[in-house]
Amino acid sequence: MTEIQKNIAVANLVIDELHKDKPFVLKLDVEERKNFLSILGAAKIDFKIIHHANGCDILVEESIVHPLYAVMATYIAKHEKPKNDIDDFIASGEFDKAFKNVFGLPKGVVKSLKEVS
């Protein structure tokens, strides 16, 4: 998993927790803390964070929910690559099945035409 994918996972985790009654403590392990701080970058959000050996605890109060959501959602929108369904469709063989007769005549018709000519 790339760093961006890890960051996206942490951003989604944070967003998923923001529905809780406030205030609450968001607990992140060491790796999640690193990704969380990477996502925040230079964002100016005033929150309390307690770093400890196993990660960190973030006090989430009502006043930071919207700014925190905005930073996390913006990161996801900027870095998440949309799934390319057409590649899966082609790889599964369904494209060939769906368009078998679109790009030429069916084999039976071609055979019949040869017999006529």
MMTF fields as JSON, N, C-alpha, C and O atoms, coordinates in Angstrom:
{
  "mmtfVersion": "1.0.0",
  "mmtfProducer": "UNKNOWN",
  "numBonds": 467,
  "numAtoms": 468,
  "numGroups": 117,
  "numChains": 1,
  "numModels": 1,
  "chainsPerModel": [1],
  "groupsPerChain": [117],
  "chainIdList": ["A"],
  "bondAtomList": [4, 2, 8, 6, 12, 10, 16, 14, 20, 18, 24, 22, 28, 26, 32, 30, 36, 34, 40, 38, 44, 42, 48, 46, 52, 50, 56, 54, 60, 58, 64, 62, 68, 66, 72, 70, 76, 74, 80, 78, 84, 82, 88, 86, 92, 90, 96, 94, 100, 98, 104, 102, 108, 106, 112, 110, 116, 114, 120, 118, 124, 122, 128, 126, 132, 130, 136, 134, 140, 138, 144, 142, 148, 146, 152, 150, 156, 154, 160, 158, 164, 162, 168, 166, 172, 170, 176, 174, 180, 178, 184, 182, 188, 186, 192, 190, 196, 194, 200, 198, 204, 202, 208, 206, 212, 210, 216, 214, 220, 218, 224, 222, 228, 226, 232, 230, 236, 234, 240, 238, 244, 242, 248, 246, 252, 250, 256, 254, 260, 258, 264, 262, 268, 266, 272, 270, 276, 274, 280, 278, 284, 282, 288, 286, 292, 290, 296, 294, 300, 298, 304, 302, 308, 306, 312, 310, 316, 314, 320, 318, 324, 322, 328, 326, 332, 330, 336, 334, 340, 338, 344, 342, 348, 346, 352, 350, 356, 354, 360, 358, 364, 362, 368, 366, 372, 370, 376, 374, 380, 378, 384, 382, 388, 386, 392, 390, 396, 394, 400, 398, 404, 402, 408, 406, 412, 410, 416, 414, 420, 418, 424, 422, 428, 426, 432, 430, 436, 434, 440, 438, 444, 442, 448, 446, 452, 450, 456, 454, 460, 458, 464, 462],
  "bondOrderList": [1, 1, 1, 1, 1, 1, 1, 1, 1, 1, 1, 1, 1, 1, 1, 1, 1, 1, 1, 1, 1, 1, 1, 1, 1, 1, 1, 1, 1, 1, 1, 1, 1, 1, 1, 1, 1, 1, 1, 1, 1, 1, 1, 1, 1, 1, 1, 1, 1, 1, 1, 1, 1, 1, 1, 1, 1, 1, 1, 1, 1, 1, 1, 1, 1, 1, 1, 1, 1, 1, 1, 1, 1, 1, 1, 1, 1, 1, 1, 1, 1, 1, 1, 1, 1, 1, 1, 1, 1, 1, 1, 1, 1, 1, 1, 1, 1, 1, 1, 1, 1, 1, 1, 1, 1, 1, 1, 1, 1, 1, 1, 1, 1, 1, 1, 1],
  "groupList": [{"groupName": "MET", "atomNameList": ["N", "CA", "C", "O"], "elementList": ["N", "C", "C", "O"], "formalChargeList": [0, 0, 0, 0], "bondAtomList": [1, 0, 2, 1, 3, 2], "bondOrderList": [1, 1, 2], "singleLetterCode": "M", "chemCompType": "L-PEPTIDE LINKING"}, {"groupName": "THR", "atomNameList": ["N", "CA", "C", "O"], "elementList": ["N", "C", "C", "O"], "formalChargeList": [0, 0, 0, 0], "bondAtomList": [1, 0, 2, 1, 3, 2], "bondOrderList": [1, 1, 2], "singleLetterCode": "T", "chemCompType": "L-PEPTIDE LINKING"}, {"groupName": "GLU", "atomNameList": ["N", "CA", "C", "O"], "elementList": ["N", "C", "C", "O"], "formalChargeList": [0, 0, 0, 0], "bondAtomList": [1, 0, 2, 1, 3, 2], "bondOrderList": [1, 1, 2], "singleLetterCode": "E", "chemCompType": "L-PEPTIDE LINKING"}, {"groupName": "ILE", "atomNameList": ["N", "CA", "C", "O"], "elementList": ["N", "C", "C", "O"], "formalChargeList": [0, 0, 0, 0], "bondAtomList": [1, 0, 2, 1, 3, 2], "bondOrderList": [1, 1, 2], "singleLetterCode": "I", "chemCompType": "L-PEPTIDE LINKING"}, {"groupName": "GLN", "atomNameList": ["N", "CA", "C", "O"], "elementList": ["N", "C", "C", "O"], "formalChargeList": [0, 0, 0, 0], "bondAtomList": [1, 0, 2, 1, 3, 2], "bondOrderList": [1, 1, 2], "singleLetterCode": "Q", "chemCompType": "L-PEPTIDE LINKING"}, {"groupName": "LYS", "atomNameList": ["N", "CA", "C", "O"], "elementList": ["N", "C", "C", "O"], "formalChargeList": [0, 0, 0, 0], "bondAtomList": [1, 0, 2, 1, 3, 2], "bondOrderList": [1, 1, 2], "singleLetterCode": "K", "chemCompType": "L-PEPTIDE LINKING"}, {"groupName": "ASN", "atomNameList": ["N", "CA", "C", "O"], "elementList": ["N", "C", "C", "O"], "formalChargeList": [0, 0, 0, 0], "bondAtomList": [1, 0, 2, 1, 3, 2], "bondOrderList": [1, 1, 2], "singleLetterCode": "N", "chemCompType": "L-PEPTIDE LINKING"}, {"groupName": "ALA", "atomNameList": ["N", "CA", "C", "O"], "elementList": ["N", "C", "C", "O"], "formalChargeList": [0, 0, 0, 0], "bondAtomList": [1, 0, 2, 1, 3, 2], "bondOrderList": [1, 1, 2], "singleLetterCode": "A", "chemCompType": "L-PEPTIDE LINKING"}, {"groupName": "VAL", "atomNameList": ["N", "CA", "C", "O"], "elementList": ["N", "C", "C", "O"], "formalChargeList": [0, 0, 0, 0], "bondAtomList": [1, 0, 2, 1, 3, 2], "bondOrderList": [1, 1, 2], "singleLetterCode": "V", "chemCompType": "L-PEPTIDE LINKING"}, {"groupName": "LEU", "atomNameList": ["N", "CA", "C", "O"], "elementList": ["N", "C", "C", "O"], "formalChargeList": [0, 0, 0, 0], "bondAtomList": [1, 0, 2, 1, 3, 2], "bondOrderList": [1, 1, 2], "singleLetterCode": "L", "chemCompType": "L-PEPTIDE LINKING"}, {"groupName": "ASP", "atomNameList": ["N", "CA", "C", "O"], "elementList": ["N", "C", "C", "O"], "formalChargeList": [0, 0, 0, 0], "bondAtomList": [1, 0, 2, 1, 3, 2], "bondOrderList": [1, 1, 2], "singleLetterCode": "D", "chemCompType": "L-PEPTIDE LINKING"}, {"groupName": "HIS", "atomNameList": ["N", "CA", "C", "O"], "elementList": ["N", "C", "C", "O"], "formalChargeList": [0, 0, 0, 0], "bondAtomList": [1, 0, 2, 1, 3, 2], "bondOrderList": [1, 1, 2], "singleLetterCode": "H", "chemCompType": "L-PEPTIDE LINKING"}, {"groupName": "PRO", "atomNameList": ["N", "CA", "C", "O"], "elementList": ["N", "C", "C", "O"], "formalChargeList": [0, 0, 0, 0], "bondAtomList": [1, 0, 2, 1, 3, 2], "bondOrderList": [1, 1, 2], "singleLetterCode": "P", "chemCompType": "L-PEPTIDE LINKING"}, {"groupName": "PHE", "atomNameList": ["N", "CA", "C", "O"], "elementList": ["N", "C", "C", "O"], "formalChargeList": [0, 0, 0, 0], "bondAtomList": [1, 0, 2, 1, 3, 2], "bondOrderList": [1, 1, 2], "singleLetterCode": "F", "chemCompType": "L-PEPTIDE LINKING"}, {"groupName": "ARG", "atomNameList": ["N", "CA", "C", "O"], "elementList": ["N", "C", "C", "O"], "formalChargeList": [0, 0, 0, 0], "bondAtomList": [1, 0, 2, 1, 3, 2], "bondOrderList": [1, 1, 2], "singleLetterCode": "R", "chemCompType": "L-PEPTIDE LINKING"}, {"groupName": "SER", "atomNameList": ["N", "CA", "C", "O"], "elementList": ["N", "C", "C", "O"], "formalChargeList": [0, 0, 0, 0], "bondAtomList": [1, 0, 2, 1, 3, 2], "bondOrderList": [1, 1, 2], "singleLetterCode": "S", "chemCompType": "L-PEPTIDE LINKING"}, {"groupName": "GLY", "atomNameList": ["N", "CA", "C", "O"], "elementList": ["N", "C", "C", "O"], "formalChargeList": [0, 0, 0, 0], "bondAtomList": [1, 0, 2, 1, 3, 2], "bondOrderList": [1, 1, 2], "singleLetterCode": "G", "chemCompType": "PEPTIDE LINKING"}, {"groupName": "CYS", "atomNameList": ["N", "CA", "C", "O"], "elementList": ["N", "C", "C", "O"], "formalChargeList": [0, 0, 0, 0], "bondAtomList": [1, 0, 2, 1, 3, 2], "bondOrderList": [1, 1, 2], "singleLetterCode": "C", "chemCompType": "L-PEPTIDE LINKING"}, {"groupName": "TYR", "atomNameList": ["N", "CA", "C", "O"], "elementList": ["N", "C", "C", "O"], "formalChargeList": [0, 0, 0, 0], "bondAtomList": [1, 0, 2, 1, 3, 2], "bondOrderList": [1, 1, 2], "singleLetterCode": "Y", "chemCompType": "L-PEPTIDE LINKING"}],
  "groupTypeList": [0, 1, 2, 3, 4, 5, 6, 3, 7, 8, 7, 6, 9, 8, 3, 10, 2, 9, 11, 5, 10, 5, 12, 13, 8, 9, 5, 9, 10, 8, 2, 2, 14, 5, 6, 13, 9, 15, 3, 9, 16, 7, 7, 5, 3, 10, 13, 5, 3, 3, 11, 11, 7, 6, 16, 17, 10, 3, 9, 8, 2, 2, 15, 3, 8, 11, 12, 9, 18, 7, 8, 0, 7, 1, 18, 3, 7, 5, 11, 2, 5, 12, 5, 6, 10, 3, 10, 10, 13, 3, 7, 15, 16, 2, 13, 10, 5, 7, 13, 5, 6, 8, 13, 16, 9, 12, 5, 16, 8, 8, 5, 15, 9, 5, 2, 8, 15],
  "groupIdList": [1, 2, 3, 4, 5, 6, 7, 8, 9, 10, 11, 12, 13, 14, 15, 16, 17, 18, 19, 20, 21, 22, 23, 24, 25, 26, 27, 28, 29, 30, 31, 32, 33, 34, 35, 36, 37, 38, 39, 40, 41, 42, 43, 44, 45, 46, 47, 48, 49, 50, 51, 52, 53, 54, 55, 56, 57, 58, 59, 60, 61, 62, 63, 64, 65, 66, 67, 68, 69, 70, 71, 72, 73, 74, 75, 76, 77, 78, 79, 80, 81, 82, 83, 84, 85, 86, 87, 88, 89, 90, 91, 92, 93, 94, 95, 96, 97, 98, 99, 100, 101, 102, 103, 104, 105, 106, 107, 108, 109, 110, 111, 112, 113, 114, 115, 116, 117],
  "secStructList": [7, 7, 2, 2, 2, 2, 2, 2, 2, 2, 2, 2, 2, 2, 2, 2, 2, 6, 6, 1, 7, 1, 1, 3, 3, 3, 3, 3, 3, 2, 2, 2, 2, 2, 2, 2, 2, 2, 2, 2, 6, 6, 7, 7, 7, 7, 7, 3, 3, 3, 3, 3, 6, 6, 3, 3, 3, 3, 3, 3, 7, 2, 2, 2, 2, 2, 2, 2, 2, 2, 2, 2, 2, 2, 2, 2, 2, 2, 2, 7, 7, 7, 7, 7, 2, 2, 2, 2, 2, 2, 2, 6, 6, 2, 2, 2, 2, 2, 6, 6, 6, 6, 6, 1, 7, 7, 2, 2, 2, 2, 2, 2, 2, 2, 2, 2, 7],
  "xCoordList": [0.854, 0.0, 0.901, 1.828, 0.628, 1.443, 1.114, 0.117, 1.961, 1.71, 0.394, -0.36, 0.128, -1.122, -2.311, -3.291, -2.245, -3.342, -3.51, -4.633, -2.389, -2.459, -3.075, -3.908, -2.663, -3.237, -4.738, -5.507, -5.153, -6.579, -7.333, -8.429, -6.759, -7.398, -7.574, -8.626, -6.552, -6.64, -7.647, -8.414, -7.649, -8.623, -10.045, -10.916, -10.279, -11.603, -11.942, -13.084, -10.944, -11.156, -11.57, -12.52, -10.871, -11.179, -12.586, -13.37, -12.907, -14.238, -15.316, -16.355, -15.074, -16.05, -16.314, -17.398, -15.348, -15.496, -16.167, -16.617, -16.239, -16.716, -18.201, -18.671, -18.935, -20.364, -20.625, -21.736, -19.627, -19.791, -20.181, -19.914, -20.824, -21.141, -19.848, -18.866, -19.857, -18.674, -18.757, -19.856, -17.645, -16.292, -16.044, -16.69, -15.098, -14.645, -13.162, -12.604, -12.545, -11.115, -10.935, -11.396, -10.259, -9.922, -8.543, -7.57, -8.468, -7.2, -6.589, -7.234, -5.353, -4.623, -3.354, -2.692, -3.016, -1.757, -0.602, -0.83, 0.613, 1.802, 1.754, 2.012, 1.427, 1.376, 0.263, 0.46, -0.9, -2.029, -1.705, -2.082, -1.006, -0.606, 0.267, 0.07, 1.233, 2.124, 1.316, 1.536, 0.386, -0.434, -1.351, -1.521, -1.933, -2.822, -2.079, -2.574, -0.9, -0.12, 0.34, 0.441, 0.617, 0.984, -0.174, 0.033, -1.386, -2.573, -2.802, -3.095, -2.665, -2.915, -1.967, -2.363, -0.719, 0.257, 0.242, 0.48, -0.035, -0.02, -1.409, -1.597, -2.381, -3.743, -3.732, -3.052, -4.486, -4.555, -5.831, -6.861, -5.738, -6.862, -6.391, -5.376, -7.135, -6.766, -7.391, -8.573, -6.578, -7.083, -6.022, -4.845, -6.474, -5.546, -5.146, -5.99, -3.838, -3.314, -2.312, -1.425, -2.473, -1.565, -0.794, -1.354, 0.491, 1.353, 1.817, 2.17, 1.813, 2.361, 3.027, 2.936, 3.689, 4.492, 3.669, 4.196, 2.392, 1.548, 0.802, 0.03, 1.015, 0.31, -0.061, 0.798, -1.35, -1.79, -3.291, -4.026, -3.718, -5.133, -5.443, -4.715, -6.519, -6.918, -8.284, -9.238, -8.362, -9.646, -10.434, -10.037, -11.556, -12.396, -13.57, -14.463, -13.547, -14.631, -15.462, -15.0, -16.656, -17.565, -16.924, -17.17, -16.117, -15.526, -14.545, -14.279, -14.003, -13.031, -13.606, -12.915, -14.858, -15.426, -15.428, -14.94, -15.96, -16.046, -14.672, -14.432, -13.764, -12.431, -11.689, -11.009, -11.819, -11.152, -11.748, -11.021, -13.059, -13.722, -13.254, -12.953, -13.195, -12.794, -11.387, -11.155, -10.46, -9.084, -9.033, -8.384, -9.71, -9.685, -10.368, -9.836, -11.526, -12.274, -11.526, -11.523, -10.898, -10.122, -8.941, -8.637, -8.281, -7.157, -7.627, -7.005, -8.72, -9.25, -9.599, -9.215, -10.317, -10.743, -9.543, -9.585, -8.49, -7.309, -6.484, -5.903, -6.428, -5.498, -6.124, -5.432, -7.404, -8.011, -8.27, -8.882, -7.802, -8.003, -9.306, -9.528, -10.173, -11.425, -11.169, -10.232, -12.006, -11.887, -12.257, -13.271, -11.442, -11.693, -12.45, -11.841, -13.775, -14.606, -14.432, -14.607, -14.097, -13.954, -12.803, -12.895, -11.718, -10.603, -11.039, -10.674, -11.826, -12.341, -13.29, -13.277, -14.113, -15.074, -14.353, -14.769, -13.285, -12.51, -11.777, -11.789, -11.145, -10.375, -11.25, -10.783, -12.488, -13.384, -13.865, -14.429, -13.646, -14.111, -15.516, -16.003, -16.167, -17.534, -17.588, -18.581, -16.543, -16.506, -16.603, -17.384, -15.79, -15.8, -17.164, -17.642, -17.791, -19.115, -20.147, -20.951, -20.118, -21.119, -20.992, -21.993, -19.769, -19.548, -19.071, -18.482, -19.33, -18.865, -19.354, -18.598, -20.589, -21.17, -21.152, -21.613, -20.639, -20.654, -19.611, -19.859, -18.46, -17.351, -17.229, -16.19, -18.231, -18.195, -19.408, -20.202, -19.527, -20.646, -20.38, -19.231, -21.451, -21.26, -20.653, -20.846, -19.928, -19.221, -20.185, -19.838, -21.378, -22.359, -22.754, -22.93, -22.893, -23.26, -22.113, -22.331, -20.891, -19.718, -19.631, -19.367, -19.855, -19.806, -20.879, -20.627, -22.085, -23.186, -22.881, -23.168, -22.311, -21.969, -20.928, -21.005, -19.965, -18.95, -19.598, -19.214, -20.587, -21.265, -22.076, -22.198, -22.638, -23.455, -22.578, -22.966, -21.414, -20.557, -19.809, -19.032],
  "yCoordList": [-1.175, 0.0, 1.241, 1.34, 2.171, 3.382, 4.336, 4.165, 5.334, 6.341, 7.08, 7.363, 7.385, 8.085, 7.21, 7.706, 5.919, 5.016, 4.929, 4.878, 4.913, 4.901, 6.192, 6.175, 7.318, 8.601, 8.638, 9.119, 8.135, 8.105, 7.243, 7.604, 6.113, 5.239, 5.952, 5.84, 6.683, 7.423, 8.569, 8.818, 9.261, 10.34, 9.79, 10.407, 8.644, 8.017, 7.596, 7.735, 7.077, 6.694, 7.906, 7.831, 9.005, 10.224, 10.703, 11.02, 10.757, 11.207, 10.302, 10.784, 8.993, 8.047, 8.264, 7.944, 8.798, 9.003, 10.331, 10.506, 11.25, 12.6, 12.677, 13.716, 11.598, 11.596, 11.439, 11.694, 11.029, 10.739, 11.996, 13.12, 11.774, 12.892, 13.556, 12.887, 14.889, 15.653, 16.115, 16.311, 16.29, 15.942, 14.442, 13.759, 13.948, 12.566, 12.528, 13.467, 11.427, 11.26, 10.284, 9.143, 10.755, 9.93, 9.345, 10.079, 8.024, 7.35, 6.846, 6.133, 7.221, 6.779, 6.058, 6.461, 4.981, 4.307, 5.1, 6.141, 4.618, 5.341, 5.619, 6.743, 4.605, 4.764, 5.734, 6.599, 5.584, 6.474, 7.916, 8.846, 8.098, 9.448, 10.093, 11.256, 9.334, 9.845, 10.27, 11.347, 9.416, 9.729, 10.922, 11.783, 10.974, 12.076, 13.408, 14.375, 13.45, 14.688, 15.059, 16.24, 14.06, 14.316, 14.968, 15.903, 14.475, 15.036, 16.471, 17.35, 16.699, 18.048, 19.072, 20.204, 18.678, 19.595, 20.938, 21.018, 21.995, 23.359, 23.841, 25.03, 22.938, 23.343, 23.94, 23.451, 24.983, 25.689, 25.264, 25.932, 24.142, 23.659, 23.613, 22.994, 24.271, 24.364, 23.194, 23.218, 22.174, 21.029, 20.552, 20.897, 19.753, 19.211, 17.806, 16.961, 17.58, 16.263, 15.834, 16.594, 14.6, 14.051, 12.925, 11.877, 13.152, 12.134, 11.172, 11.59, 9.901, 8.9, 7.806, 7.803, 6.889, 5.866, 5.018, 4.562, 4.806, 3.954, 4.721, 4.126, 6.015, 6.821, 8.178, 8.923, 8.498, 9.775, 9.75, 8.931, 10.659, 10.891, 12.312, 13.246, 12.47, 13.785, 14.098, 13.339, 15.2, 15.627, 16.307, 17.358, 15.699, 16.242, 16.953, 16.334, 18.268, 19.096, 19.593, 19.565, 20.035, 20.495, 21.548, 21.569, 22.408, 23.523, 23.081, 23.851, 21.864, 21.438, 20.438, 20.04, 20.025, 18.993, 19.441, 18.712, 20.608, 21.059, 21.314, 20.878, 22.002, 22.185, 20.864, 20.68, 19.95, 18.658, 17.857, 17.232, 17.88, 17.188, 17.786, 17.05, 19.106, 19.771, 19.351, 19.079, 19.295, 18.908, 17.455, 17.14, 16.577, 15.148, 14.899, 14.172, 15.493, 15.29, 15.871, 15.279, 17.016, 17.627, 16.739, 16.568, 16.177, 15.274, 14.075, 13.708, 13.472, 12.299, 12.668, 11.967, 13.753, 14.169, 14.43, 14.132, 14.977, 15.32, 14.089, 14.044, 13.095, 11.987, 10.651, 9.77, 10.489, 9.194, 9.097, 9.98, 8.029, 7.816, 7.054, 6.035, 7.541, 6.822, 5.46, 5.289, 4.514, 3.173, 3.217, 3.806, 2.601, 2.587, 1.304, 0.257, 1.391, 0.223, -0.357, -1.562, 0.451, -0.06, -1.063, -2.043, -0.827, -1.778, -3.134, -4.178, -3.109, -4.353, -5.039, -6.264, -4.251, -4.774, -5.49, -6.565, -4.886, -5.488, -6.736, -7.774, -6.629, -7.754, -8.974, -10.107, -8.762, -9.878, -10.62, -11.708, -10.038, -10.658, -10.246, -10.609, -9.489, -9.044, -8.072, -8.036, -7.289, -6.361, -7.137, -6.796, -8.189, -9.001, -9.636, -9.702, -10.106, -10.713, -9.68, -9.945, -8.507, -7.477, -6.911, -6.553, -6.829, -6.181, -7.15, -6.738, -8.423, -9.439, -9.158, -9.312, -8.754, -8.558, -7.105, -6.805, -6.221, -4.804, -4.473, -3.646, -5.103, -4.742, -5.637, -5.628, -6.381, -7.241, -8.148, -8.162, -8.873, -9.792, -11.062, -11.472, -11.682, -12.96, -13.996, -13.92, -14.951, -15.958, -16.716, -17.045, -16.992, -17.709, -16.941, -17.526, -15.621, -14.783, -14.732, -14.817, -14.592, -14.552, -15.861, -15.853, -16.98, -18.271, -18.365, -18.858, -17.892, -17.93, -17.062, -17.455, -15.9, -15.011, -15.637, -15.482, -16.337, -17.002, -18.07, -18.268, -18.75, -19.8, -19.205, -19.828, -17.999, -17.348, -16.813, -16.867, -16.305, -15.711, -16.773, -16.489],
  "zCoordList": [0.0, 0.0, 0.0, 0.804, -0.892, -0.986, 0.158, 0.859, 0.331, 1.375, 1.115, 2.046, -0.139, -0.46, -0.096, 0.461, -0.401, -0.042, 1.47, 1.972, 2.198, 3.667, 4.175, 5.08, 3.589, 3.989, 3.724, 4.557, 2.574, 2.24, 3.242, 3.671, 3.615, 4.599, 5.935, 6.565, 6.367, 7.631, 7.509, 8.439, 6.38, 6.174, 6.252, 6.865, 5.64, 5.712, 7.136, 7.573, 7.863, 9.259, 10.086, 10.865, 9.923, 10.676, 10.331, 11.226, 9.05, 8.629, 9.215, 9.666, 9.208, 9.757, 11.238, 11.726, 11.952, 13.393, 13.75, 14.882, 12.818, 13.138, 13.493, 13.955, 13.284, 13.617, 15.115, 15.579, 15.861, 17.29, 18.062, 17.635, 19.215, 20.113, 20.538, 20.861, 20.534, 20.877, 22.317, 22.836, 22.962, 22.519, 22.655, 23.45, 21.866, 21.989, 21.663, 21.096, 22.032, 21.785, 20.628, 20.676, 19.596, 18.447, 18.717, 18.892, 18.749, 19.038, 17.74, 16.971, 17.507, 16.323, 16.751, 17.708, 16.033, 16.34, 15.713, 15.098, 15.865, 15.421, 13.915, 13.483, 13.123, 11.664, 11.264, 10.41, 11.886, 11.591, 11.961, 11.248, 13.077, 13.496, 12.424, 12.072, 11.907, 10.868, 9.635, 9.08, 9.217, 8.049, 8.319, 7.456, 9.5, 9.877, 9.809, 9.231, 10.397, 10.403, 8.996, 8.665, 8.172, 6.781, 6.025, 5.251, 6.251, 5.59, 6.046, 5.236, 7.346, 7.878, 7.282, 7.002, 7.089, 6.514, 7.214, 8.42, 6.463, 7.004, 7.409, 7.663, 7.474, 7.856, 9.258, 10.16, 9.409, 10.697, 11.432, 11.354, 12.144, 12.943, 14.384, 14.703, 15.241, 16.655, 17.411, 17.754, 17.662, 18.413, 19.391, 19.286, 20.339, 21.333, 20.908, 20.609, 20.889, 20.523, 21.582, 21.969, 22.041, 23.044, 22.374, 22.053, 22.17, 21.561, 22.649, 23.752, 22.333, 23.244, 22.423, 21.195, 23.09, 22.403, 21.428, 20.413, 21.724, 20.875, 19.795, 19.043, 19.704, 18.703, 19.262, 19.733, 19.21, 19.752, 20.014, 19.463, 20.859, 21.142, 20.709, 21.046, 19.964, 19.479, 20.075, 19.903, 20.763, 21.316, 20.21, 19.706, 19.838, 18.774, 19.409, 19.988, 19.286, 19.802, 18.62, 17.48, 18.886, 17.838, 16.938, 15.732, 17.512, 16.757, 15.663, 14.74, 15.746, 14.723, 13.728, 12.79, 13.913, 13.035, 11.574, 10.711, 11.285, 9.893, 9.274, 8.148, 9.965, 9.367, 9.163, 8.153, 10.12, 10.009, 8.854, 8.083, 8.742, 7.625, 6.293, 5.353, 6.212, 4.966, 4.54, 3.362, 5.473, 5.155, 4.694, 3.696, 5.412, 5.07, 3.715, 2.876, 3.51, 2.26, 1.067, -0.013, 1.253, 0.174, -0.2, -1.381, 0.799, 0.526, -0.287, -1.283, 0.139, -0.575, -2.008, -2.944, -2.182, -3.528, -4.436, -5.63, -3.875, -4.669, -5.048, -6.133, -4.167, -4.364, -4.742, -5.253, -4.503, -4.807, -6.298, -6.899, -6.873, -8.3, -8.489, -7.835, -9.382, -9.597, -10.239, -11.02, -9.898, -10.448, -11.922, -12.295, -12.751, -14.181, -14.521, -14.738, -14.564, -14.805, -16.195, -16.375, -17.178, -18.54, -18.632, -19.372, -17.884, -17.885, -17.337, -17.878, -16.254, -15.686, -16.658, -16.784, -17.345, -18.31, -19.458, -19.89, -19.937, -21.026, -20.528, -21.19, -19.368, -18.825, -18.549, -18.672, -18.185, -17.867, -19.103, -18.991, -20.293, -21.526, -21.916, -22.987, -21.047, -21.327, -22.497, -23.224, -22.687, -23.82, -25.128, -26.016, -25.227, -26.447, -26.679, -27.811, -25.596, -25.729, -26.18, -27.074, -25.559, -25.837, -27.239, -27.86, -27.742, -29.033, -30.117, -31.117, -29.909, -30.855, -32.274, -33.234, -32.407, -33.736, -34.201, -35.302, -33.397, -33.759, -34.817, -35.694, -34.742, -35.618, -36.854, -37.513, -37.168, -38.347, -38.349, -37.408, -39.382, -39.515, -38.716, -38.552, -38.219, -37.532, -38.474, -39.687, -37.928, -38.731, -39.642, -40.776, -39.155, -39.959, -41.204, -42.273, -41.067, -42.211, -43.209, -44.417, -42.703, -43.586, -44.379, -45.582, -43.69, -44.359, -45.426, -46.525, -45.102, -46.076, -47.282, -48.412, -47.065, -48.176, -49.094, -50.313, -48.529, -49.346, -50.225, -51.378, -49.654, -50.414, -51.557, -52.611, -51.368, -52.379, -53.513, -54.68, -53.169, -54.212, -54.902, -55.813]
}
